[in-house]
Amino acid sequence: MKKYLFAILITSFCLMGCRTSKDASKSKNEVWQTMLVKQLDAQIDDQIITVKYNNGSTLCYKILDNFGNVTLTWDHTNGRKSFDDGPSGYKGDISIPSFIVTGEDDDFTFRVMEIEQNAFYGCSGVKSIDIPFSVLRISDSFDGCSGLQKFTVNENNQSYKDVDGILFSKDSRMLIKYPAKKEKNEYVISEDVALICTGAFMDNSFLKKITIGNFVTAVSDFAFKNCTALEEVELGSNVRILGVDAFKNCPKLTLVNAHGNWPAHNSPTVFDDATKENAKLYVPRGQMFNYKRRLEWRDFKNVQEY
């Protein structure tokens, strides 16, 4: 009997996340306080909730489950059938709320739990993104945000944080996204970081030198792709993996300092042929033989020991 009553209580609690009664005015006020901009209108069509805000933006959310959770998804307006189906309407300063409400009397409340993969794909007009405390998952969501200047994350978020406008995991182990329009010539990756995520620095046109800390073990696919101003790279001593096209289309890259006594296990294509032809590769003393027999490293024409 006790187990039965407990199950009823749990079910009731979950359903409260989806539906808010008029008597719960205090809870509703607390919900509204989490929002950075005021919601004006919300329409549901085939599990997609399209919400208009008073700052002129319109965001789309996909219902995830029956417990009131949604994900911020790609722009479904203007008949778009796919995330890459023509220009997206997401632009300017994007403020993501923790909750959205729907229904004639705003009696349904949904919690924004994640940002879907490709949610901001190709959104070159987006300048900043504010991430609320409720978001627990972000899945390679910012490809093509070539105009992005900064991230801001609510300090109560349990999964993510921002440092100087850069998006990190809460524990600092993952550098998730460095804004493409962040105007800084040199950046040193903190030694707290172990993983540079997919496309983390992609499309940045300001960075000239990047120093990858000694605790970084993996540089993911496309991490520095299209970093057109990049001239110099310092690879920490513990980098073990360089992903596909990690330094593709870095036409000014002329100096790579590899500090590892054992070369990273590169993907088949990490650097452009022009980089391997023209850039100088410095390796630790006594390790040239190891680099010369490794995929990608062996194709560098100008290799010198420290």
GIPE-V927207 format. One record per backbone hydrogen bond with DSSP energy under -1.0 kcal/mol. CO is the residue of the C=O (numbers start at 1). NH is the residue of the N-H. Records with the same first field share a line. If there is no record, write none. Layout:
# GIPE-V927207
CO: NH + NH
This chain:
# GIPE-V927207
1: 5
2: 6
3: 7
4: 8
5: 9
6: 10
7: 11
8: 12
9: 13
10: 14
11: 15
12: 16
14: 17
15: 18 + 19
18: 109
21: 24
24: 28
25: 29
26: 30
27: 31
28: 32
29: 33
31: 34
32: 35
38: 54
41: 52
43: 50
45: 48
47: 63
48: 45
49: 61
50: 43
51: 59
52: 40 + 41
53: 56
57: 53
59: 51
60: 73
61: 49
62: 71
68: 111
69: 64
70: 113
71: 62
72: 116
77: 80
82: 85
84: 86
92: 127 + 128
94: 130
98: 112
100: 110
102: 108
103: 106
107: 20
108: 102
110: 100
111: 70
113: 136 + 137
114: 72
115: 139
116: 119
118: 121
120: 123
122: 124
123: 126
125: 92
127: 149 + 150
128: 94
129: 152
130: 96
131: 154
137: 115
140: 118
141: 120
142: 145
143: 122
144: 146
145: 148
148: 181
150: 129
152: 131
154: 157
159: 170
161: 168
163: 166
165: 151
166: 163
167: 176 + 177
168: 161
169: 172
173: 194 + 195
174: 169
175: 197
177: 167
179: 182
180: 205
182: 184
185: 208 + 209
187: 211
190: 193
194: 217 + 218
195: 175
196: 220
197: 200
200: 178
201: 204
208: 231 + 232
209: 187
210: 234
211: 189
213: 216
217: 240 + 241
218: 196
219: 243
220: 223
221: 199
222: 225
223: 201
224: 227
225: 203
226: 228
227: 230
231: 254 + 255
232: 210
233: 257
234: 212
235: 259
236: 239
240: 265
241: 219
242: 267
243: 246
244: 222
245: 248
246: 224
248: 226
250: 253
254: 280
255: 233
256: 282
257: 235
264: 266
269: 245
270: 247
272: 276
273: 277
274: 278
275: 279
276: 301
280: 256
281: 304
282: 258
283: 306
284: 287
287: 291
288: 292
291: 294
294: 298
295: 297
296: 299
297: 300
302: 281
304: 283
